[in-house]
Amino acid sequence: MTRFATRLNSFAAKAEVEWPDLQGKPTALMMARRAARVPGLTHVDLNYPDHVTDDPRTVKEEIEAMGLGINGLAMRYYTNPAFKLGAFTHPDRAVRREAIDLTKRGIDAALEMDAPLMTLWMGQDGFDYSFQGDYGQMWDDEVSAIREVAEHASDCMISIEYKANEPRSFALLPDVATTLLAIDEAGAPNLGVTLDFAHVLYADEMPAFAATLIARRSRLLGVHLNDGYAKRDDGLMVGSVHPQATLELLWRIRRDGYDGVIYFDTFPDASGIDPVEECAANIEMVERLMGMADRVDADNALHGAIATQNSPAAQRAIQRILAGA
């Protein structure tokens, strides 16, 4: 059975409908309770420290009482405004140390929750101008910090989610190759990669190819599904723009042995979509695509076309599968 997780903050969408008397923003537990209504949803991911404002074990018990599991935590570096200039790469050694120590506390919280997966999206680590920083020093700082937090707890998997840019004009870890290079240099056995579909698109990569490289040089620890137009992080519903590439990715990662959850990193809040309906539609689409992946596995003609790089024959086979013919 495929396990499905979701971006918890998506469930703040249309808050005025769900909580008409709410003053301020919904809490993490309010959003989780709403997410628990989605048929087929099994897990949530929590942001640290944003969503873990209580004792981690208490949070775990409250989430599990809703019928959901905690897949893992994801670091967010917003507590100190100085992090805008960098977290692991901040030129002020005290600020950099603060980011590293915050990450270690997040890892400890993940272990207390029996959810030993920490996702690192280092969106603040990058640059915006020529001559802004010493690239070599920034790279050394990034790699050594990743190594340090990975070594903090060898029983917690540390997964790096790369993204080409935003909020920085250039991210230090913008694509699959650079991320794999950093993991190789860090050298910790509990490191891996989270592949976000929309991030891959606007890094100008093919998702299934990126997954193939990850399987060869590291390990795939997380899959964030969504869609977009390859210009930014659109966070659209799964398969809404690139159904064929999504199918290829799901088929590829299953062949490579991925057994983690499928996480929906989508933004219903951006256009006022009901988040429960949106997440349910994502689950239905992935289940449909998984059924198509079974047909891909069984289609010998398609495998022959792939082996010979016969694009017309491959497209005919895939279009039949997509059409259910």
C-alpha positions as CSV (number, residue, x, y, z in Angstrom):
1,M,0.0,0.0,0.0
2,T,1.4,3.4,-1.0
3,R,1.7,5.8,1.9
4,F,0.8,9.5,1.3
5,A,1.9,12.5,3.2
6,T,1.2,16.2,2.7
7,R,2.4,19.7,3.2
8,L,0.7,20.7,6.4
9,N,0.6,24.4,5.7
10,S,-1.6,23.7,2.6
11,F,-4.5,23.1,5.1
12,A,-4.5,26.8,6.1
13,A,-6.1,27.5,2.7
14,K,-9.6,29.0,2.9
15,A,-9.2,29.3,6.6
16,E,-12.2,31.7,6.7
17,V,-14.5,28.9,5.5
18,E,-13.1,26.2,7.8
19,W,-12.7,28.5,10.9
20,P,-15.0,31.5,10.4
21,D,-14.4,32.8,13.9
22,L,-10.6,32.3,13.9
23,Q,-8.4,35.2,14.9
24,G,-5.0,34.9,13.4
25,K,-3.5,31.8,11.8
26,P,-4.6,28.2,12.4
27,T,-2.3,26.1,14.5
28,A,-0.4,23.1,13.3
29,L,-2.8,20.7,15.1
30,M,-5.8,22.5,13.6
31,M,-4.4,22.0,10.1
32,A,-3.5,18.4,10.9
33,R,-7.0,17.7,12.1
34,R,-8.3,19.1,8.8
35,A,-5.8,17.0,6.8
36,A,-7.0,13.9,8.6
37,R,-10.3,14.2,6.7
38,V,-8.6,13.4,3.4
39,P,-9.4,9.8,2.3
40,G,-6.2,7.8,1.9
41,L,-3.9,10.2,3.6
42,T,-1.6,8.4,6.0
43,H,1.1,10.9,7.1
44,V,2.0,14.5,7.6
45,D,5.4,16.2,7.6
46,L,6.0,18.9,10.2
47,N,8.2,22.0,9.8
48,Y,10.7,22.6,12.6
49,P,10.5,24.6,14.7
50,D,7.3,26.1,13.3
51,H,5.0,23.1,13.9
52,V,6.7,21.7,17.0
53,T,5.9,24.2,19.7
54,D,5.2,21.6,22.3
55,D,7.1,18.6,23.6
56,P,7.8,16.4,20.5
57,R,6.3,13.3,22.1
58,T,3.1,15.2,22.9
59,V,2.9,16.4,19.3
60,K,3.4,12.9,18.1
61,E,0.6,11.5,20.3
62,E,-1.8,14.2,19.2
63,I,-1.1,13.6,15.5
64,E,-1.5,9.9,15.9
65,A,-4.8,10.3,17.7
66,M,-6.1,11.8,14.5
67,G,-5.2,8.6,12.6
68,L,-2.0,10.0,11.0
69,G,1.6,9.2,11.3
70,I,4.5,11.7,11.2
71,N,6.8,11.0,8.2
72,G,9.5,13.3,9.2
73,L,10.5,16.9,9.9
74,A,11.7,19.7,7.6
75,M,13.9,22.5,8.8
76,R,12.8,26.1,8.4
77,Y,15.3,28.9,9.1
78,Y,13.0,31.9,9.9
79,T,13.6,32.3,13.7
80,N,16.5,34.7,13.1
81,P,16.1,37.4,10.4
82,A,19.8,37.1,9.8
83,F,19.3,33.7,8.2
84,K,18.1,35.6,5.1
85,L,21.8,36.0,4.3
86,G,22.5,32.4,4.8
87,A,22.0,29.6,7.4
88,F,24.9,27.2,7.0
89,T,26.8,29.7,4.9
90,H,26.3,32.9,7.0
91,P,29.6,34.9,7.2
92,D,29.0,35.5,10.9
93,R,30.2,32.4,12.6
94,A,27.7,32.9,15.5
95,V,24.7,33.0,13.2
96,R,26.0,30.0,11.3
97,R,26.4,28.1,14.6
98,E,22.9,29.1,15.6
99,A,21.5,27.5,12.4
100,I,23.6,24.3,12.9
101,D,22.5,24.0,16.5
102,L,18.8,24.6,15.6
103,T,19.1,21.8,13.0
104,K,20.5,19.4,15.6
105,R,17.6,20.2,17.9
106,G,15.3,19.5,15.0
107,I,17.0,16.1,14.5
108,D,16.6,15.3,18.2
109,A,12.9,16.2,17.9
110,A,12.4,13.9,14.9
111,L,14.0,11.0,16.8
112,E,11.7,11.7,19.8
113,M,8.8,11.4,17.5
114,D,10.0,8.1,16.0
115,A,10.1,9.9,12.7
116,P,13.9,9.7,11.8
117,L,13.9,11.8,8.7
118,M,15.0,15.4,8.5
119,T,14.7,17.3,5.2
120,L,17.0,20.2,4.6
121,W,15.9,22.8,2.1
122,M,18.8,25.3,2.2
123,G,16.9,28.1,0.4
124,Q,18.8,30.9,2.2
125,D,22.2,29.5,1.3
126,G,23.2,31.2,-2.0
127,F,24.0,34.6,-3.5
128,D,22.4,37.4,-5.5
129,Y,25.3,39.5,-6.8
130,S,28.7,39.1,-8.4
131,F,31.5,39.6,-5.8
132,Q,28.9,39.0,-3.0
133,G,30.8,36.2,-1.4
134,D,33.7,33.8,-1.5
135,Y,32.2,30.8,-3.3
136,G,34.9,28.4,-2.1
137,Q,34.3,29.4,1.5
138,M,30.5,29.2,1.1
139,W,30.9,25.7,-0.3
140,D,33.2,24.5,2.4
141,D,30.8,26.0,5.0
142,E,27.8,24.2,3.5
143,V,29.4,20.8,3.2
144,S,31.0,20.9,6.6
145,A,27.7,21.9,8.2
146,I,25.8,19.1,6.4
147,R,28.4,16.7,7.6
148,E,28.2,17.9,11.2
149,V,24.4,17.7,11.4
150,A,24.4,14.3,9.7
151,E,27.0,13.0,12.2
152,H,24.9,14.4,15.1
153,A,22.6,11.4,14.9
154,S,23.5,8.5,12.6
155,D,20.1,6.9,13.1
156,C,18.3,9.9,11.5
157,M,18.3,10.2,7.8
158,I,19.2,13.6,6.5
159,S,17.7,14.4,3.1
160,I,18.7,17.4,1.0
161,E,15.9,19.0,-1.1
162,Y,17.5,21.1,-3.9
163,K,16.0,24.0,-5.6
164,A,17.4,26.2,-8.3
165,N,16.6,29.6,-6.7
166,E,14.2,31.4,-4.5
167,P,14.5,33.2,-2.1
168,R,18.1,33.7,-3.3
169,S,18.8,34.4,-6.9
170,F,21.3,31.5,-7.1
171,A,21.0,28.6,-4.6
172,L,24.2,26.9,-3.6
173,L,22.6,23.5,-4.1
174,P,20.5,24.2,-7.3
175,D,20.4,20.9,-9.1
176,V,20.9,17.1,-8.7
177,A,24.5,17.0,-9.8
178,T,25.6,19.8,-7.4
179,T,23.7,18.2,-4.6
180,L,25.2,14.8,-5.2
181,L,28.7,16.4,-5.2
182,A,28.0,18.0,-1.8
183,I,26.7,14.7,-0.4
184,D,29.8,12.9,-1.7
185,E,32.1,15.5,-0.1
186,A,30.2,15.4,3.2
187,G,30.7,11.6,3.2
188,A,28.0,10.7,5.8
189,P,26.2,7.4,5.2
190,N,22.8,8.8,6.4
191,L,22.6,11.5,3.7
192,G,20.3,11.4,0.7
193,V,18.1,13.5,-1.6
194,T,14.6,14.7,-1.6
195,L,13.3,15.1,-5.2
196,D,10.7,17.8,-5.6
197,F,9.0,17.6,-9.0
198,A,8.5,21.3,-9.6
199,H,12.1,22.1,-8.4
200,V,13.4,19.6,-10.9
201,L,11.4,21.1,-13.7
202,Y,12.8,24.6,-13.2
203,A,16.3,23.3,-12.7
204,D,15.8,22.2,-16.4
205,E,16.0,18.6,-15.5
206,M,14.0,15.5,-16.4
207,P,12.6,14.1,-13.2
208,A,13.1,10.4,-14.0
209,F,16.7,11.1,-15.1
210,A,17.4,13.0,-11.8
211,A,16.0,10.1,-9.9
212,T,18.3,7.7,-11.8
213,L,21.4,9.7,-10.9
214,I,20.3,9.8,-7.2
215,A,19.9,6.0,-7.2
216,R,23.4,5.6,-8.7
217,R,25.3,8.0,-6.4
218,S,23.3,8.3,-3.2
219,R,19.8,7.3,-2.2
220,L,16.3,8.8,-2.7
221,L,14.9,9.6,0.7
222,G,11.9,11.7,-0.2
223,V,9.6,12.4,-3.2
224,H,7.6,15.6,-3.3
225,L,5.0,15.5,-6.0
226,N,3.3,18.6,-7.5
227,D,3.4,20.2,-11.0
228,G,4.1,23.5,-12.7
229,Y,5.3,25.3,-15.8
230,A,9.0,25.1,-15.1
231,K,9.3,28.8,-14.5
232,R,8.9,28.8,-10.7
233,D,7.7,26.7,-7.8
234,D,4.1,26.6,-8.9
235,G,2.9,23.9,-6.6
236,L,0.1,22.7,-8.8
237,M,-1.8,19.5,-8.5
238,V,0.0,16.3,-9.4
239,G,0.0,15.4,-13.1
240,S,-1.9,18.6,-14.1
241,V,0.7,19.8,-16.5
242,H,3.2,16.9,-16.9
243,P,1.3,13.6,-16.5
244,Q,3.8,11.7,-18.7
245,A,6.9,12.8,-16.9
246,T,5.1,12.1,-13.6
247,L,4.3,8.6,-14.7
248,E,7.9,8.0,-15.8
249,L,9.2,9.3,-12.5
250,L,6.9,7.0,-10.5
251,W,7.8,4.0,-12.7
252,R,11.5,4.8,-12.3
253,I,11.6,5.2,-8.6
254,R,9.6,2.0,-8.0
255,R,12.1,0.1,-10.2
256,D,14.9,1.6,-8.2
257,G,13.3,0.4,-4.9
258,Y,12.0,3.6,-3.4
259,D,9.7,2.6,-0.5
260,G,9.2,5.9,1.2
261,V,6.0,8.0,1.3
262,I,4.7,10.1,-1.6
263,Y,4.5,13.7,-0.3
264,F,2.3,16.4,-1.8
265,D,4.1,19.7,-1.9
266,T,1.2,21.7,-3.5
267,F,-0.2,25.2,-2.9
268,P,-4.0,25.2,-2.8
269,D,-3.7,28.4,-0.8
270,A,-2.3,30.2,-3.8
271,S,-5.7,30.1,-5.7
272,G,-8.2,29.5,-3.0
273,I,-8.8,25.8,-3.6
274,D,-10.3,23.6,-0.9
275,P,-7.2,21.8,0.5
276,V,-9.1,18.6,1.4
277,E,-10.4,18.2,-2.1
278,E,-7.1,19.1,-3.6
279,C,-5.2,16.5,-1.6
280,A,-7.8,13.9,-2.4
281,A,-7.4,14.6,-6.1
282,N,-3.6,14.2,-5.7
283,I,-4.0,10.8,-4.1
284,E,-6.4,9.7,-6.8
285,M,-4.0,10.8,-9.5
286,V,-1.0,9.0,-8.0
287,E,-3.0,5.8,-7.5
288,R,-4.1,6.0,-11.2
289,L,-0.6,6.6,-12.3
290,M,0.7,3.7,-10.2
291,G,-1.8,1.5,-12.0
292,M,-0.4,2.8,-15.3
293,A,3.1,2.0,-14.1
294,D,2.0,-1.6,-13.8
295,R,1.1,-1.5,-17.5
296,V,4.4,0.1,-18.3
297,D,6.1,-2.8,-16.5
298,A,4.2,-5.4,-18.6
299,D,4.5,-3.7,-22.0
300,N,7.3,-5.5,-23.8
301,A,6.9,-3.4,-26.9
302,L,7.4,-0.3,-24.9
303,H,10.6,-1.7,-23.3
304,G,11.9,-2.6,-26.7
305,A,11.2,1.0,-27.9
306,I,13.0,2.3,-24.9
307,A,16.0,0.0,-25.5
308,T,16.3,1.2,-29.1
309,Q,15.4,4.9,-28.3
310,N,12.5,4.6,-30.7
311,S,10.6,7.7,-29.7
312,P,7.5,7.2,-32.0
313,A,6.9,3.7,-30.8
314,A,7.4,4.7,-27.2
315,Q,5.0,7.6,-27.5
316,R,2.4,5.4,-29.1
317,A,2.6,2.9,-26.2
318,I,2.6,5.6,-23.5
319,Q,-0.4,7.4,-25.1
320,R,-2.3,4.1,-25.1
321,I,-1.5,3.6,-21.5
322,L,-2.5,7.2,-20.5
323,A,-5.7,6.8,-22.5
324,G,-6.5,3.5,-20.9
325,A,-6.7,1.8,-24.2
